[in-house]
Amino acid sequence: MARRHFERHHAHHIGWLRAAVLGADDGIVSVGSLLVGVAATHMVQQRIVIVGVAGLLAGAMSMAAGEFVSVSSQADAERSELERERRELETDVVHEHAELAGIYVQRGLEPALAEQVAAQLMAHDALGAHARDELGLSPARRPRPLQAALVSGGSFTLGALLSIALALLAPAAALMPVTAGGSLLALAALGALAARIGGAPVATGALRVTFWGALSMALTAGAGTAFSAFG
């Protein structure tokens, strides 16, 4: 009896994973750093939290709008490429067939076999074959602007809320170390989770995200301390 073979691939996670990780990471880093920097000026806790909420609202909208515009531009470019390929198939199918066969020859097929493969694929779905093998476009990685915007804005909000909750619940005297420490732990967990889902080394993913978060918080804390001293 033949054994069934199962494979786990991560390519279908790439679109939403990128937007989710980027949003949550930015939410924790930017709002957490903002809170740490403001706390370094010895502002009262209530006002620090208000600043954090303002940062959350501005940052979430910025992330959502930025992702929507960016991914929409990518989608527009892909549609333009597909439309041009469609016109070329309508006006010069012989050249397009030779072009596709040439791609398969470059990938290692014998010329005669490449001609047969190109002919059969074009008979089945000419535009799809050229989109996949000439342009490198795949339905699994199709740009989805609205999805990217919602995921980025929502994940930013969740990340920012975590840092705000730490600042809200921490004792006033320990607000800065609690917010910074908790945010960095969350960043490490986020980096590890993203690496696990994406099939990458977990330790590398955690360290990479945590390093940049720590650097950001150190810089904002230094700036807050400096402004406080001059004030």
CORMO-V251677 format. One line per field, one symbol per residue. ss: DSSP state (2 for helix, 1 for strand, 0 for the rest). psi: psi as a letter, one per 30 degrees, with the letter a starting at -180 (. if undefined). burial: 1 if it has 24 or more other ideal C-beta (glycine too) atoms within 12 Angstrom, else 0. A space follows every 50 residues. Layout:
BEGIN
ss=???
psi=???
burial=???
END
This chain:
BEGIN
ss=00000000002222222222222222222222222222200000222222 22222222222222222222222222222222222222222022222222 22222200002222222222222222222222200000222000222222 22222222222222222220022222222222222222222222222200 0222222222222222222222222222220
psi=kkkkkkkklgeffeeeeeeeeeeeeeeeeeeeeeeeeeeffglleeeeee eeeeeeeeeeeeeeeeeeeeeeeeeeeeeeeeeeeeeeeefifeeeeeee eeeeeffflkeeeeeeeeeeeeeeieeeeeeefefgkkefgkkjeeeeee eeeeeeeeeeeeeeeeeefkkefgeeeeeeeeeeeeeeeeeeeeeeefgl keeeeeeeeeeeeeeeeeeeeeeeeeeeef.
burial=00000000000011111111111111111111111111111010100110 11101100110111011101100010010001001001100000011011 10110000000001001100110001101111111010001011101111 11111111111111111101000011011111111111111111100100 0000110111011101100110010000000
END
